[in-house]
Amino acid sequence: MQTVTQLDPLRGAVEALRADGPIALVPTMGALHEGHLALVREARRHAAHVAVSIFVNPRQFGPKEDLASYPRQAERDSQLLEAEGASLLWLPDVAAMYPQGYATSVSVDGVSAPLCGAARPGHFDGVATVVCKLFNQVQPDLAFFGEKDWQQLAVIRRMARDLDLLFPSAEAIRGVPTVREGDGLAMSSRNAYLSVEQRKDAATLPRAMRQAIAAIRGGAGYDAALQALTSTLLSGGFSSVDYAEIRDAASLELREGPHSDPARLFVAARIGTTRLIDNMPL
């Protein structure tokens, strides 16, 4: 696996790989876990080469968020990616990604507004900007993202569609199902922030979500199911619930009752200082 830290060598490395066939990109912020590695494996099934980017993007962190403490484990991550058969690691620093005088931002209306967009103003502008740059830098044929960040996936697809991107096109941006721990908790780099007791309590989140979905499928109203979910979290070790909502799977429009189009349950809740998010199909 080749590791590149500057843009000009990246372009040369990508051109050499492309001679062998399609390239898939897996964008990450590092601190890799089994969820990231599942993306790499899925990408390898669909492309001749897999490029992985690791960049802790300051533009998607708010002023009181965990940019400084976000885990950085480049050497370990590199070893994991090499073992999974990745061909290229794109490892830029902030100066390489946002050179002096950088002044451009990408903003996606609509799907970025609710859920984490409301709770974290500016977050998805930072996501759309860095992913647009990564797409232009690597020009992959395919890109793979985890469905745990479903709203992020919707934002990126909308961006690709609206900007008429070809490398990759919106149709070539693939979602991969959430990878979970044995107790159901969605894998996340932020799980490392949890104490032993908090980690035990965190399993309440997927359990409460499954209970809410089962209640709705059994005929319960959306409001009653969501209120019960919130109560379960607050009595199960969580300090607050940012949101617990049912929304259209594609448009992310709020749902207040049954509908013929697919919907998903979205939850964000805090346990100690750690904010966990999850979503499941209804």
C-alpha positions in Angstrom: 0.0 0.0 0.0 1.3 3.4 -1.0 0.8 6.3 1.5 0.7 9.8 0.0 0.5 13.1 1.9 0.6 15.8 -0.8 -1.7 16.4 -3.8 0.7 16.2 -6.7 2.0 12.7 -5.7 -1.6 11.6 -5.1 -2.6 12.5 -8.6 0.3 10.4 -10.0 -0.5 7.5 -7.7 -4.2 7.5 -8.8 -3.3 7.7 -12.5 -1.1 4.6 -12.1 -3.8 2.7 -10.3 -6.5 3.6 -12.8 -4.6 1.8 -15.5 -5.6 -1.5 -13.7 -9.3 -0.7 -13.5 -11.9 1.1 -11.4 -10.9 2.9 -8.1 -13.1 3.0 -5.0 -12.7 5.6 -2.3 -13.5 5.1 1.4 -13.3 8.5 3.1 -12.6 8.3 6.9 -11.3 10.4 9.8 -9.2 7.6 11.0 -9.3 5.7 14.4 -10.4 2.8 12.2 -12.6 0.1 13.6 -14.5 -2.9 12.1 -17.1 -0.7 10.6 -14.5 1.1 8.5 -12.8 -2.1 7.5 -16.2 -3.5 6.3 -16.3 -0.5 3.9 -12.9 -1.4 2.6 -13.9 -5.0 2.1 -17.1 -4.0 0.3 -15.2 -1.6 -1.9 -12.7 -4.3 -2.8 -15.6 -6.4 -4.1 -16.5 -3.7 -6.6 -13.2 -2.2 -7.7 -9.7 -3.1 -8.8 -8.2 -0.8 -6.2 -9.3 0.8 -3.0 -8.1 4.2 -1.9 -8.8 5.3 1.7 -8.5 8.8 3.0 -7.8 9.7 6.6 -8.3 13.4 7.5 -9.7 14.8 10.7 -11.6 17.6 9.1 -11.7 20.7 11.3 -14.5 22.3 9.3 -17.1 19.8 10.5 -16.4 20.3 14.2 -18.2 23.0 16.2 -16.3 25.3 18.6 -17.2 23.2 21.6 -16.8 19.8 20.0 -14.0 17.3 20.3 -11.6 18.2 17.5 -8.5 18.4 19.7 -9.3 15.1 21.5 -10.5 13.2 18.4 -8.4 10.0 18.3 -5.5 10.0 15.8 -3.8 6.6 15.2 -2.3 6.9 11.7 0.3 4.2 12.1 -2.2 1.6 13.5 -4.7 2.6 10.8 -2.1 2.2 8.1 -1.3 -1.3 9.3 -5.0 -2.3 9.3 -5.6 -0.9 5.8 -2.6 -2.7 4.4 -3.8 -6.0 5.9 -7.2 -5.4 4.2 -5.6 -5.0 0.8 -6.1 -1.2 0.3 -3.9 0.1 -2.5 -3.6 3.7 -1.5 -3.8 5.8 1.7 -4.4 9.5 1.2 -3.2 11.1 4.4 -3.1 14.9 4.0 -2.6 17.4 6.8 -4.8 20.6 7.2 -2.3 22.7 5.2 -2.6 20.3 2.2 -6.4 20.2 2.3 -7.0 23.9 3.1 -4.0 25.8 1.8 -3.4 29.4 2.9 -6.1 31.7 1.5 -8.6 28.9 1.1 -12.1 30.5 0.9 -14.6 28.1 -0.5 -17.4 26.2 1.2 -20.1 23.7 -0.2 -23.5 23.9 1.4 -26.4 21.5 0.7 -29.8 22.7 1.7 -32.8 20.5 2.6 -31.4 17.1 3.7 -28.7 18.9 5.8 -31.2 21.0 7.9 -32.8 18.5 10.4 -31.4 16.0 12.9 -27.6 16.6 13.2 -27.8 19.6 11.0 -30.0 21.4 13.5 -28.0 20.2 16.5 -24.6 20.9 14.9 -24.8 24.1 12.8 -22.3 24.2 10.0 -21.4 20.5 10.4 -22.7 19.4 7.0 -21.2 22.3 5.2 -17.8 21.0 6.5 -18.7 17.5 5.5 -19.9 18.5 2.0 -16.8 20.7 1.4 -14.2 18.1 2.4 -16.0 15.2 0.6 -16.3 17.3 -2.6 -12.6 18.0 -2.4 -11.8 14.3 -1.8 -13.9 13.3 -4.8 -12.0 15.9 -7.0 -8.6 14.8 -5.6 -9.0 11.1 -6.1 -11.7 11.1 -8.8 -13.0 7.6 -7.8 -15.4 5.5 -9.8 -17.2 4.5 -6.6 -17.3 5.7 -3.0 -18.4 3.9 0.1 -19.9 5.3 3.3 -21.5 3.7 6.4 -25.2 3.8 6.8 -24.7 4.7 10.5 -24.3 8.3 9.3 -27.4 8.1 7.1 -27.9 11.8 7.0 -24.3 12.3 5.9 -24.9 9.8 3.1 -28.0 11.7 2.0 -26.1 15.0 2.0 -23.3 13.6 -0.1 -25.6 12.0 -2.7 -27.5 15.2 -3.0 -24.3 17.2 -3.5 -23.1 14.8 -6.2 -26.4 14.9 -7.9 -26.7 18.7 -7.8 -23.2 19.4 -8.9 -23.3 16.8 -11.7 -20.3 15.0 -10.4 -19.1 12.1 -12.5 -16.3 10.7 -10.3 -18.2 9.4 -8.6 -21.8 10.0 -9.8 -24.5 10.0 -7.2 -25.5 6.5 -8.3 -22.0 5.3 -7.5 -22.0 6.5 -3.9 -22.8 3.3 -2.0 -24.1 2.9 1.6 -22.9 -0.1 3.6 -25.1 -1.4 6.5 -24.1 -0.4 10.0 -21.7 -2.7 11.8 -22.6 -3.4 15.4 -21.0 -4.7 18.5 -22.3 -7.9 20.1 -24.8 -6.0 22.2 -26.1 -4.0 19.3 -24.3 -0.7 19.8 -23.2 0.8 16.4 -19.5 0.9 16.0 -18.1 4.4 16.2 -14.7 5.9 16.9 -16.4 7.9 19.7 -17.2 4.8 21.6 -13.7 4.9 22.9 -14.6 7.9 25.0 -17.0 5.8 27.1 -16.1 4.6 30.5 -16.7 0.9 31.3 -20.1 1.8 33.0 -21.1 4.2 30.2 -20.3 1.6 27.6 -22.6 -0.9 29.4 -25.4 1.7 29.5 -24.8 2.7 25.8 -26.4 -0.7 24.7 -29.7 0.8 25.9 -29.7 2.9 22.7 -30.1 0.1 20.1 -32.3 -1.9 22.4 -34.7 1.1 22.9 -34.8 1.7 19.2 -35.7 -1.9 18.4 -38.4 -1.7 21.0 -39.9 1.5 19.5 -39.9 -0.1 16.0 -41.5 -3.2 17.3 -44.2 -1.1 19.0 -44.9 0.9 15.9 -45.1 -2.3 13.8 -47.6 -3.6 16.4 -49.8 -0.6 16.0 -48.5 2.0 18.5 -48.6 5.6 17.4 -45.3 7.4 16.5 -45.5 9.9 19.4 -46.2 7.2 22.0 -43.3 5.0 20.8 -40.9 7.9 20.6 -41.8 9.1 24.1 -41.2 5.6 25.5 -37.9 5.4 23.7 -36.8 8.8 25.2 -37.9 7.7 28.7 -36.0 4.4 28.3 -32.8 6.3 27.4 -33.0 8.8 30.2 -33.6 6.1 32.8 -30.9 3.9 31.3 -27.9 6.1 31.8 -28.2 8.8 29.0 -28.2 12.4 30.2 -30.1 13.9 27.3 -31.7 13.1 23.9 -31.0 15.5 21.1 -33.6 14.0 18.9 -35.7 10.9 18.4 -37.6 11.2 15.1 -39.0 9.1 12.3 -38.2 10.6 8.8 -38.5 9.6 5.2 -35.5 7.5 4.2 -34.7 9.6 1.1 -35.9 13.1 1.7 -35.5 13.1 5.5 -38.9 14.8 5.8 -40.5 14.3 9.2 -43.1 11.5 9.4 -45.9 11.7 12.0 -47.6 8.4 11.0 -47.5 5.5 8.6 -46.6 6.1 4.9 -46.1 4.0 1.8 -42.5 5.2 1.3 -39.6 3.8 3.4 -38.9 5.5 6.7 -36.2 5.3 9.3 -35.9 6.0 13.0 -33.1 8.5 13.9 -31.8 9.1 17.4 -29.0 11.1 18.9 -28.4 11.0 22.6 -25.7 11.9 25.1 -24.1 9.7 27.7 -21.7 11.6 29.8 -19.8 13.9 27.4 -20.2 11.6 24.4 -22.9 12.0 21.8 -24.0 8.8 20.1 -26.1 8.6 16.9 -27.9 5.7 15.3 -30.7 5.0 12.8 -32.7 1.9 11.8 -35.2 1.2 9.1 -38.8 1.2 10.2 
